[in-house]
Amino acid sequence: MSGLYPRDWSVQPAANTPDYRTTKFRSPTRPLVRLENTPSDSTGPVFNHDDLGPDDWNLLTNFARPGESPIGPRIFVHGRVLDENARPVPNALVECWQANAGGRYRHKVDTYLAPIDPNFGGCGRTLTDSEGRYRFHTVQPGAYPWPNGPNTWRPAHVHFSVFGEAFAQRLITQCYFEGDPFIPLCAIVQTIPSAEAVDGVTAKLDMSETVPHDMVAYRFDIILRGRHRTWHEGGL
């Protein structure tokens, strides 16, 4: 651990943030207790391409019926998983999940009025290549209301999970999309005390990778540690 840069706590949100109402019930009220890792925590899992299906990375096809496709603007989200020295992290399992183009998740507790898309499952996974690169084809997720206040909306976003070399090494974060007017209005985003950190969870329009007459591309790099690490909800 001596070779790692210390975490910059100045960009870490407070556990209890009153404007983000559920933190009142989810934040710890007592000092945290440090637990040592068990052998199963520190020795697995090991992922390889045999664990993945051929279309796991493609949310446009992995749940769609033959000859059909999801509704909504088609987008291409890509980037690299990097360590604190901008070195690529190969063979990392990257998972994603999101709402459909109408802003609804395929989940039994989601009761938003937007319809379920029968051709969109809303989740995918892939392994980074030797240069730490990943990619997902999907649809632009929709914004949706949430019960944090009388008229509150979540910006369009995609959730990401990155596994390290053990179960105890997992990063969970989410990316927003450049130019979304809901970003500065979101109570969750407002818990991040650094404009630089908010920028770090905002996927940038990438015209160099946009597929003409097909899909717009966004780039989202995930930095695991260090001063410029991607803000995340615990984990790595």
Secondary structure as UniProt FT lines:
FT   TURN            2..3
FT   HELIX           9..11
FT   TURN            18..19
FT   TURN            21..22
FT   HELIX           23..26
FT   HELIX           39..42
FT   HELIX           49..51
FT   TURN            54..57
FT   TURN            59..61
FT   TURN            66..67
FT   STRAND          74..82
FT   TURN            84..85
FT   TURN            90..91
FT   STRAND          93..98
FT   TURN            101..102
FT   TURN            108..109
FT   TURN            118..119
FT   STRAND          123..127
FT   TURN            130..131
FT   STRAND          133..139
FT   STRAND          144..145
FT   TURN            147..148
FT   TURN            150..151
FT   STRAND          153..154
FT   STRAND          157..163
FT   TURN            167..168
FT   STRAND          170..177
FT   TURN            178..179
FT   TURN            181..182
FT   HELIX           183..185
FT   TURN            187..188
FT   HELIX           189..191
FT   HELIX           195..200
FT   STRAND          202..205
FT   TURN            207..209
FT   TURN            212..214
FT   STRAND          215..219
FT   STRAND          222..223
FT   TURN            227..228
//
